[in-house]
Amino acid sequence: MANFLFVLRDNHDEKATRCFQFAKIAHGKGHKVNLFLIDSGVDWAMRDRDGSRKTTTGDCVNDYLPYLVEHGVETGVCTPCAKNRGLDEASFHSNMVLDGGPHLIDMAAEAKIFNF
């Protein structure tokens, strides 16, 4: 099986929906999956973020993100990106933790990368 890293750097609903959709598909096929949220993508770490906004294809973040949370798909959240936005790890989804660039680079060295 392959090793995939999905990097989300935008809080846009369509980009997040696609990122989480493809991560769910890869995980469901048995691949190793990690996610990393950077820049404004860190907003998706928040449990209270509304993921119900439909994209032009009719799906939404809530169609995919709960699966990733329930299955404990490891998701790093850029520490300076989150802290400078006043985000607190206690408010994150259970599978998401503050993380840094060194770990992102280590994951990227071993994975096929998708950027959103």
WOBEL-V305685 format. One line per field, one symbol per residue. psi: psi as a letter, one per 30 degrees, with the letter a starting at -180 (. if undefined). burial: # if it has 24 or more other ideal C-beta (glycine too) atoms within 12 Angstrom, else .. A space follows every 10 residues. Layout:
psi->???
burial->???
This chain:
psi->llkkkkkjgk gkeeeeeeee eeeeeeefgg lkkklkklbf fffffkegkj gfkklfffll effeeeeeee ghjkjkjjee eeefggkkff gllfgklkll eeeeeeeefg lkkkk.
burial->...######. #.#.###### ####.##... ..######## ######..#. #........# #####.###. ..#######. ##....#... .##.#####. ...#..#... #.####
